[in-house]
Amino acid sequence: MNEKFALVTGSSSGIGLEIAKHLAARGYALVLVSNQEKELQNLKVELAAEYKIRVEVLCINLAQNNAAYDVFDFCKQQNLEVEVLVNNAGFFFFGQIIEADLAKAEAKILLHVLTSSLLCSFFGKEMRARKKGFILNNSSISAFKDFPGIGYYGATKSYIKSFSRSLRTELKMYGIHVTCLCPGATATNLYDANVVNVALGKKLGIMMSAEKVARQGLRGLFNNKAVVVPGFITKLMLFFAMLTPQWVLYIIRKQTKFLK
């Protein structure tokens, strides 16, 4: 009854997995949520054994209308008090907006926008009543700049950033920490290996490791930072991206294949 739980979506791989490990090291019991059942079960056994904590898992497709309700109901039925909420689950694809796979586009909006927002509403209300809690929403540096070829991704990540800032302002007076994590390219299986050479990107320093992103994101959350952009290279890339006018991107796209 006295256990404090951290709920992490997309916790079966990548940044979410590393966040779960760091939270376990801090002594939090865990609620691991993902659509990869085998990976969840393996992680449950690993973390429970290593950190001597309680680990609950929920295998669910978060890209559906009722997903947030199902996650919240699961926690209520199990009497799990969620002190830390991490909205990390997400996916990525390249493609022009009008040529995008509409099923994937709809799933992305449901996952990034609807599910993450409702989870913040459900658990944020309980945190406000307790006057304690932490919410980490995973956005992206693409939230700061509109790039062709990732319209659905960038727009939903921009929503997460804006939503997080509003939520932070609303809950700050109740002692709730709300942080928006905005990583750049990260060496995870988020990318299609046929399109992006993740190993090379990591070797060149263009891509950060998921562990470093997770560590810096949680450090920012517990230090009550509003926005965390992890890594010097990421900050540098964002700086130059923000200096680039939109018309320059149009010229590059028109004259080259770089942004196609």
SVG drawing of the C-alpha trace seen along z (x, -y; Angstrom):
<svg xmlns="http://www.w3.org/2000/svg" viewBox="-12 -33 44 46">
<polyline fill="none" stroke="black" stroke-width="0.4" points="0.0,0.0 2.9,-2.3 4.7,-1.6 5.1,-4.5 4.8,-3.6 6.3,-5.0 4.3,-4.3 6.3,-4.3 4.7,-3.9 6.8,-2.5 9.0,-0.9 9.9,2.3 12.7,0.7 14.7,-2.4 14.4,-5.5 11.4,-4.1 13.4,-1.0 16.3,-3.1 13.9,-5.4 12.4,-2.4 15.8,-1.2 16.8,-4.5 13.5,-4.8 13.9,-1.3 17.4,-2.3 15.7,-5.2 13.6,-2.6 10.3,-3.1 8.0,-0.2 7.0,-0.1 4.1,0.1 5.5,1.0 3.2,0.4 3.8,1.4 2.4,3.5 5.4,5.9 4.4,8.6 7.5,10.8 9.8,7.8 7.7,6.6 7.7,9.9 11.5,10.3 12.0,6.8 9.7,7.4 11.8,10.4 15.1,8.6 14.2,5.4 12.3,7.2 15.3,9.4 18.0,6.7 16.3,4.0 14.0,6.0 11.0,4.0 7.4,4.8 6.9,4.6 3.4,4.7 3.1,5.0 0.3,4.1 0.4,5.1 -1.8,2.8 -2.0,0.9 -1.9,-2.7 -2.8,-4.0 -6.6,-3.6 -9.4,-5.7 -9.9,-3.9 -6.3,-3.1 -5.8,-5.8 -9.0,-4.7 -7.8,-1.1 -4.4,-2.0 -6.0,-4.1 -8.6,-1.5 -5.8,1.1 -4.0,-1.0 -7.1,-1.6 -8.1,2.1 -4.6,3.0 -4.6,0.2 -1.4,-1.3 -0.5,-4.9 1.3,-6.4 3.7,-9.1 5.7,-9.4 4.0,-9.3 6.3,-9.0 4.5,-9.4 7.3,-8.0 5.5,-5.7 5.8,-6.8 6.8,-5.9 8.3,-7.6 8.0,-7.4 9.3,-9.5 6.8,-10.6 5.0,-13.6 1.7,-14.4 -0.5,-13.7 1.3,-10.5 1.4,-9.1 -0.2,-5.8 -3.4,-7.1 -3.7,-4.2 -0.2,-5.0 -1.0,-8.8 -4.2,-8.1 -2.3,-5.8 0.4,-8.5 -2.2,-11.1 -4.0,-8.8 -0.8,-7.8 1.1,-11.0 -1.9,-13.3 -5.0,-11.6 -3.5,-8.9 -0.7,-11.0 -3.1,-13.9 -5.7,-11.8 -3.1,-10.0 -1.9,-13.4 -5.5,-14.3 -6.3,-11.1 -3.1,-10.8 -2.5,-14.5 -5.8,-14.9 -4.7,-12.3 -1.3,-14.0 -2.9,-17.3 -5.1,-15.8 -1.9,-14.4 0.1,-17.6 2.9,-15.5 3.8,-14.0 6.0,-14.0 5.1,-14.0 7.6,-13.6 6.3,-13.9 8.7,-12.9 8.6,-15.3 11.4,-16.1 13.5,-18.9 11.2,-18.6 8.6,-20.3 10.6,-23.6 10.9,-23.6 8.6,-22.6 10.4,-20.1 9.0,-18.6 8.8,-14.8 8.0,-14.5 4.8,-16.6 2.7,-14.2 5.6,-13.5 6.7,-17.1 3.1,-18.4 2.2,-15.8 5.5,-16.4 4.8,-20.2 1.5,-19.5 3.1,-17.6 5.5,-20.4 2.8,-23.0 0.5,-20.8 3.3,-20.1 4.0,-23.8 0.3,-24.5 0.0,-21.6 3.1,-22.7 1.7,-26.1 -1.6,-24.7 0.0,-22.1 3.1,-23.9 1.3,-25.6 0.3,-22.1 3.9,-20.9 3.7,-18.8 6.7,-18.7 5.9,-18.6 8.9,-18.4 9.0,-18.1 11.9,-16.0 13.0,-17.1 15.7,-14.8 17.2,-14.9 18.0,-11.8 18.5,-8.9 20.1,-5.5 17.0,-3.3 14.9,-1.0 12.5,-3.9 14.1,-4.3 13.8,-2.1 17.3,-0.5 16.9,-0.6 16.6,-4.4 18.7,-5.5 22.1,-4.1 21.8,-4.3 25.2,-2.7 27.0,-5.3 24.9,-8.2 25.9,-7.1 29.5,-6.7 29.6,-10.2 28.0,-11.7 24.9,-12.8 22.8,-10.4 22.7,-10.1 22.4,-6.8 19.0,-6.1 20.6,-5.8 22.0,-9.3 18.7,-10.8 16.8,-8.9 19.3,-10.0 19.2,-13.7 15.4,-13.6 14.9,-12.3 17.5,-14.6 15.5,-17.5 12.2,-16.1 13.4,-15.7 15.1,-19.2 11.8,-20.6 13.0,-21.8 10.3,-22.9 12.1,-21.7 15.1,-19.4 17.1,-19.2 19.7,-16.6 23.2,-16.7 25.5,-19.5 25.2,-18.4 21.4,-18.3 21.4,-21.8 23.7,-23.0 21.5,-21.4 18.5,-23.0 20.1,-26.4 21.0,-26.3 17.6,-24.9 15.9,-27.8 18.0,-30.3 17.0,-28.8 14.1,-30.5 11.3,-28.3 11.9,-29.6 15.4,-28.2 14.0,-24.8 11.7,-25.2 14.6,-26.1 16.6,-23.1 13.6,-20.8 12.9,-22.3 16.5,-22.2 17.8,-19.0 16.6,-15.6 17.8,-16.2 14.4,-17.0 12.4,-14.6"/>
</svg>
